Structure formats: structure tokens, C-alpha cells
Amino acid sequence: MKSSSIALGLLLVLTTRGSNAQETPVPELSTLIKANEAFGRRLLLELHNSALDKNVVISPLGVTVSFAPIRYAAHDFETVKEINAVFGWDRIERLDLSSKMLLARFDAGSTQISTRFLFRKGAPVSKEYVKMISKNFAIKTQTVESGAPQEQILSPRQERPAPKVAGESKNNFWIVNTTALDAEWSGNTFAMGQTKISPFTAGSGVLRQSPMLVSELSSYDHLKTPELEAIRLNCLGAYILIVLPGPGKDIRDLENSLTNGQTLLAHDFPREIGDVELPEFHLQNEVDLRAMLQSMGVHRVFTNLESLRNLSQQGAALLGFSQQVDMKLDRQGIHAHAFTVEGGIAGGIMVGTTAPFHMIVNRPFLFFIHDIYTDSLLFAGVVTDPNKN
């Protein structure tokens, strides 16, 4: 089975001074999962607003897992306050333990997540910080050669190219996260159905002929209102919500509604008999997320060298945050691989009487991919034209 990839890069720059992160009470895992969902919806809205006619996809959990150790690098109250407000972590005092508990779910199965902290020999990174993230976040640490090129460090086997991260010649440490999802559809969702060519009205208004997967007639969690139509499609270990704006409704209005608190819980959808026509799609994009995070309210870590001085005795500031995405949905299932990098420099079916529904996804739509056990939001995106990569 093919795999797709999501690569996410975050660049940090540090100057020198340091102290230990404070320990706090017991974590709230459910709060972290809900916070990741809300953050992911906001980030998707920011990304789509910057590219209205393009297909976009993000990995909210990849950002959350990568940024969590950065909160522990923050030294001053204002920096922590900004990060908490954007990521929804203000009620999570032990973010480290909450993250560690969540990541324990992904040790094996269709979704796997791992994180490493790499730093060059001689880099003035705080030993206390390295020890803390290793113990509290279960992050593996490793020293690398001082003169090795960044690309060689991040992609030693050249399996997938690392995302482009600003400050390549200056970086002397990296936080590398990988999130792999390779999930087959449950049962015969699309395996026994046909593929047909049908019209899809792209976001630009152009009518395009697109390959459409036709599901089997079965029982699905399905919701239809004047505002939207949504369906949950299960995979082994994950599920995807396909959300289509109602007839005559704009997808941006739907995004704003979901971002501003509208709930969309698949387990509350009515169980109904029907089928769905869904376009195959393969999405790829690379984007610098710094401007979007700043728009959402994260400023000090990008502009104040004193903001992250727990990571080193020389302080810290982020220079960039980039994300590279490659994701595919086809007849077999959903395939994705997330490669997240933070780099920086230290020292500077029962049939009733109701007629079956027939959902046709033939115009721009949203999708949200969740872990089936924790309900964590793994990926989210907007498809405006399935014919475009």
C-alpha cells in the first residue's frame, strides 16, 4: 500500500540563559484532545484563507506534539500565555504528561507517532532541558556531527526530503516528529463499488470531470441539514468526516461556523442507510505557517530572544515554521506520513421505511481525519478541485 507524507518544519533561534521548566499537577488528556481539535480547525481556516482556490491539508496533531516541548522552553509568563491561548492549553498544567499519555496510543497500529531531539556536537543546549523532554515527553535524543548538512541530518536515508526551513546554515538542533497513517477502509466501503467519471464544480466555478468512488449501500453515520451534509467513513484505526456545505452555501461560511464553536460530533449523527459518491484525491502542499501562527496570536517566540531561554542558557526565538503535505485517499483507504521538524540554533445495516440517502460530493468540501480510539484530530483539509495535486 502506498503512503503519503506530511512534513512540518519549525525553526528556532536561541541566545544564552536558562532555567528549568516548572512541574505542575496531573494532566487532562481529554482537554488536550479537544484543544487539538479546536486549534486544527482554526489553523485550517487560516491556511485556506491564504489560498482560497487551492486544495489544502494540515496535520494539527503534528503541530501540537512538536510545539508542546517548546512551551517548556518558554521562560516568561507572557510567552506561555500566548502559546496557551492559541493552542488551548491554558487549562492543561501538565502538558508533558498529557502528551505522553496521548502518544502512548500510537506506539503501534495503523497510526504511529514518534519524536526525536537532534543536536550538533558542541551545541550549548541545556542538559536539564534535554533530560526533561526525554523523561516527560518520551522524546529520544541524539547528537549529530557538527558539520553535517541539515538535509543529511533530517533525511539520512533520503526516504523523503525534509521541508525547507529558514536558517539552514545556522541550525544546530532539531525536534523531529513522524506521524504515519496507513489505514484501509473498514469492510467493503469502496472496495466492491465502482469508479465513475462525474462532474465536480471546483471552487473557481469551473465544471470538471472527476473520478468518483461509489460506496456500497450500507449503514453510515450521516447528517443532513440546510447548512451542511456530513458522513463518517470508517477505516481500520481511523475515520474520516466528509463535510459538504448545503446547496447554495459557501464553504468559507461553513469553515467559520466550525471554527467559531459549531459542534460536529460523528457519534451524534443519525445511523442511516445510503451510499456516497466521493472523488479520489491526492493532495500535496508546502507552506510557511509562521504568518498564520502570528495571526492566531503567537508572537513572542518569533520576535523576543528572551522568550525561550529554558532551552539553553542563551535564550531562544523561532525563525520559521513550515509544513509539507502529501496525502492520498483512494479505493483502498487513506495513506499519510507526517514528518515534522523544528530546527534552531543554540547560543544564538437494517432497512427501515426511510428511503436511503444518496450523498454526492460534487463541489468543494472539508475533511477531518480522526484516530478512532482517542478521537484525536490527525489531519484536516479542504478539497476545492480533486483534479489538482
C-alpha positions in Angstrom: 0.0 0.0 0.0 1.3 3.5 -0.9 2.0 6.0 1.8 1.7 9.8 1.6 3.6 12.2 3.6 3.2 15.3 5.7 6.2 17.2 6.6 6.2 20.0 9.1 9.1 22.2 9.9 9.7 24.6 12.7 12.8 26.8 13.0 14.0 28.2 16.3 16.9 30.5 17.1 18.4 30.8 20.6 20.7 33.0 22.6 22.0 32.1 26.2 20.5 31.9 29.7 18.4 29.1 31.2 16.3 27.7 33.9 14.2 24.6 34.5 10.6 24.2 33.5 8.2 24.1 36.4 6.4 21.0 37.3 2.6 21.2 37.6 -0.3 18.9 38.6 -2.0 15.9 36.8 -2.7 16.3 33.1 -6.1 16.4 31.5 -5.9 14.2 28.4 -9.5 14.9 27.2 -8.8 18.6 27.3 -5.7 18.2 25.2 -7.7 16.2 22.6 -10.4 18.9 22.4 -7.8 21.7 22.3 -6.1 20.0 19.3 -9.4 19.8 17.5 -10.2 23.5 18.0 -6.7 24.5 17.1 -6.8 22.4 14.0 -10.0 24.0 12.8 -8.6 27.5 13.3 -5.3 26.6 11.6 -7.2 25.1 8.6 -9.2 28.3 8.3 -6.1 30.5 8.3 -4.4 28.3 5.7 -7.4 28.2 3.4 -7.9 32.0 3.7 -4.4 32.4 2.3 -5.1 30.1 -0.7 -8.9 30.2 -1.3 -8.9 28.3 -4.7 -6.3 25.7 -3.7 -6.5 22.3 -2.0 -5.0 22.4 1.4 -4.2 19.9 4.2 -2.7 20.1 7.6 -1.7 17.8 10.5 -2.9 19.5 13.7 -1.6 16.7 15.9 1.8 17.0 14.3 1.9 20.7 15.2 0.6 20.1 18.7 3.1 17.3 19.5 6.0 19.3 18.1 5.1 22.6 19.8 4.4 21.1 23.3 8.1 20.8 24.2 8.5 24.5 23.1 6.1 25.6 25.8 8.5 24.1 28.3 11.3 26.1 26.7 9.4 29.3 27.4 10.7 31.2 30.4 8.4 34.2 30.9 4.7 34.4 31.7 3.7 36.4 28.6 5.2 33.8 26.2 3.5 30.9 27.9 0.2 32.9 27.9 0.4 33.4 24.2 1.1 29.8 23.4 -1.6 28.6 25.8 -4.2 30.9 24.2 -3.5 29.8 20.6 -3.2 26.1 21.4 -5.9 26.0 24.1 -3.6 24.7 26.7 -4.5 27.2 29.5 -6.3 24.5 31.5 -3.6 21.9 31.0 -0.9 22.4 33.7 0.9 19.1 33.0 1.1 19.3 29.2 4.0 16.9 29.2 2.1 14.1 30.9 -1.0 14.7 28.8 1.1 14.5 25.6 2.9 11.4 26.8 -0.4 9.6 27.6 -1.8 10.5 24.2 1.3 9.4 22.3 1.2 6.0 24.1 -1.8 5.2 22.0 0.3 5.5 18.8 3.0 3.0 19.6 1.6 0.5 17.1 -1.3 0.1 14.7 -2.4 2.0 11.6 -1.2 5.3 13.1 2.3 5.6 14.6 3.9 8.7 16.0 7.5 9.2 17.3 9.6 12.2 18.2 13.4 12.8 18.4 15.6 15.7 19.6 18.8 16.0 17.5 21.6 18.5 18.3 25.1 19.1 16.9 28.1 18.2 19.0 29.1 21.2 21.0 25.8 23.0 20.7 25.1 24.8 24.0 21.7 23.2 24.6 20.6 22.9 28.2 21.3 19.4 29.6 18.4 19.9 32.0 16.0 20.7 29.1 17.2 17.6 27.1 16.8 15.4 30.2 13.3 16.9 30.9 11.9 16.3 27.4 13.4 12.8 27.3 11.7 11.9 30.6 8.4 13.8 30.4 7.7 13.7 26.6 9.3 10.3 25.8 11.5 12.1 23.2 14.6 10.2 22.1 17.7 12.4 22.0 20.7 12.0 19.7 23.9 14.0 18.9 24.9 14.6 15.3 28.1 15.7 13.6 28.8 19.4 14.0 29.5 19.9 10.3 26.8 17.7 8.7 24.4 19.4 6.3 20.8 19.9 7.6 19.3 17.9 4.8 21.5 14.9 5.5 20.6 15.1 9.2 16.9 15.3 8.6 16.7 12.8 5.7 19.7 10.5 6.3 18.3 7.7 4.0 16.7 10.2 1.6 13.4 8.4 2.0 11.5 11.7 1.9 13.0 15.2 1.5 12.8 17.3 4.6 10.7 20.5 4.4 12.6 23.7 3.7 13.4 25.5 6.9 14.8 29.0 7.2 18.3 29.4 8.7 19.6 26.1 7.3 23.3 27.0 7.8 22.8 28.2 11.4 20.6 25.4 12.9 22.3 23.2 15.5 19.3 21.4 17.0 16.1 19.9 15.6 12.9 18.3 17.0 11.8 15.7 14.5 8.4 14.2 14.7 7.0 11.5 12.3 3.3 10.6 12.1 2.4 7.7 9.9 -1.1 6.8 8.9 -1.8 3.9 6.5 -5.5 2.8 7.0 -7.6 0.6 4.9 -11.4 1.2 4.7 -13.4 -0.9 7.1 -15.4 -3.6 5.3 -16.2 -3.1 1.7 -16.9 0.6 1.8 -15.4 1.3 -1.6 -13.6 -2.0 -2.4 -16.6 -3.6 -4.1 -18.0 -0.4 -5.6 -17.5 1.2 -9.0 -15.5 4.2 -10.1 -17.2 6.5 -12.5 -16.4 9.9 -14.1 -18.8 12.6 -12.9 -18.9 16.4 -12.9 -17.3 18.3 -9.9 -17.8 22.0 -9.6 -14.4 23.4 -8.5 -14.0 26.3 -6.2 -13.3 28.5 -9.2 -16.7 27.6 -10.6 -15.3 25.5 -13.4 -17.0 22.2 -14.0 -14.5 19.4 -14.2 -14.9 15.7 -14.9 -13.5 13.7 -11.9 -13.1 10.1 -10.9 -15.7 9.3 -8.3 -15.6 6.4 -5.8 -19.1 4.9 -5.3 -19.6 3.3 -1.9 -21.6 0.2 -1.2 -25.2 0.7 0.0 -24.8 0.3 3.8 -25.5 1.9 7.2 -23.5 5.1 7.9 -23.4 7.9 10.4 -24.9 10.6 8.2 -26.2 14.1 8.9 -28.1 16.4 6.6 -29.3 19.9 7.5 -29.9 23.1 5.4 -26.4 24.2 6.3 -24.4 21.0 5.6 -24.3 17.3 4.8 -21.7 15.1 6.5 -20.8 11.4 6.6 -18.4 9.4 8.7 -16.4 6.7 6.8 -14.5 4.2 9.0 -11.1 2.9 8.4 -9.1 0.4 10.5 -7.8 2.6 13.3 -9.2 5.9 12.0 -12.2 7.6 10.4 -12.8 10.5 8.1 -15.6 13.0 8.2 -16.6 14.4 4.8 -18.4 17.7 5.3 -20.2 19.3 2.3 -21.8 22.8 2.5 -25.6 22.8 1.9 -26.8 23.8 -1.6 -26.1 27.4 -2.3 -23.9 27.7 0.8 -20.3 28.9 0.8 -17.5 26.6 2.1 -15.9 29.6 3.9 -19.1 30.2 5.9 -19.1 26.6 6.9 -15.4 26.8 8.0 -16.1 29.9 10.0 -19.1 28.2 11.7 -17.0 25.2 12.6 -14.1 27.4 13.9 -16.5 29.5 16.0 -17.8 26.6 18.0 -20.3 24.7 16.0 -20.0 21.1 17.1 -19.8 18.2 14.6 -19.7 15.0 16.6 -19.9 11.9 14.4 -21.2 9.8 17.2 -24.3 12.0 17.4 -25.1 11.6 13.7 -28.2 9.5 12.9 -27.4 6.0 11.6 -28.9 5.8 8.2 -28.9 3.6 5.1 -27.4 5.0 2.0 -24.3 5.5 -0.2 -21.9 8.2 -1.1 -20.0 9.3 -4.2 -16.7 10.7 -3.2 -13.8 11.9 -5.5 -10.4 10.3 -5.2 -7.8 12.9 -4.3 -4.1 13.3 -3.8 -3.1 16.5 -2.1 0.4 18.0 -1.8 1.4 21.4 -0.5 4.2 23.1 1.3 3.6 26.3 3.3 5.3 28.5 5.9 3.0 28.6 8.9 4.7 31.4 10.8 2.5 34.2 9.5 -0.6 32.1 10.3 0.5 31.3 13.9 1.3 35.0 14.3 -2.2 35.9 13.0 -3.6 33.5 15.5 -1.7 35.2 18.4 1.8 33.6 18.7 4.3 36.5 18.6 6.9 36.5 21.3 8.5 33.2 20.3 9.2 34.7 16.9 10.4 38.1 18.0 11.8 38.0 21.5 15.1 36.2 22.1 14.4 36.1 25.8 11.2 34.1 25.3 12.6 30.5 25.1 15.7 30.6 27.3 14.8 27.4 29.2 16.1 25.5 26.2 19.6 27.0 26.5 21.5 29.4 28.7 21.4 31.7 25.6 17.6 32.3 25.2 15.6 31.4 22.1 13.3 32.6 19.4 11.6 30.9 16.5 12.5 31.9 12.9 10.1 29.9 10.9 7.5 27.1 10.8 6.9 25.2 7.5 4.7 22.3 6.6 5.0 20.0 3.6 2.0 17.7 2.9 1.4 14.7 0.8 -1.9 12.8 1.4 -3.9 10.4 -0.7 -7.5 9.0 -0.5 -8.3 6.1 -2.9 -10.3 2.9 -3.2 -8.0 1.1 -0.7 -8.1 3.7 2.1 -6.3 6.8 3.5 -2.5 7.0 3.3 -0.4 9.6 5.0 3.0 10.1 6.6 3.8 13.2 8.7 7.4 14.4 9.0 7.6 17.3 11.5 10.8 19.2 12.0 11.7 22.0 14.4 15.2 23.4 13.8 17.2 26.1 15.5 20.4 27.4 16.8 21.5 27.4 20.5 24.0 30.1 21.6 22.4 32.5 19.5 -27.3 -2.2 8.0 -31.2 -2.8 9.0 -33.5 -1.2 6.4 -36.4 0.8 7.7 -39.2 2.7 5.9 -37.0 5.8 5.2 -35.6 6.0 1.7 -31.8 5.5 1.5 -29.8 8.7 1.3 -27.5 9.3 -1.7 -24.7 11.8 -0.9 -22.9 13.2 -3.9 -19.7 15.1 -3.0 -19.5 17.2 -6.2 -18.3 20.6 -5.0 -15.7 21.9 -2.6 -15.8 20.1 0.8 -14.0 19.8 4.1 -12.5 16.6 5.6 -11.3 15.7 9.1 -9.4 12.5 9.9 -9.6 11.3 13.5 -8.0 8.5 15.4 -10.8 6.0 16.0 -9.8 5.3 19.7 -8.8 8.7 21.2 -10.8 10.8 18.7 -7.7 13.0 18.2 -7.7 15.1 15.0 -4.9 13.8 12.9 -5.4 15.6 9.6 -7.8 18.2 8.2 -8.2 19.8 4.8 -10.2 21.4 2.1 -10.7 20.0 -1.4 -11.7 22.6 -3.9 -10.6 20.7 -7.0 -9.8 16.9 -6.7 -8.2 17.0 -10.2 -5.4 19.3 -8.9 -2.5 17.9 -6.9 
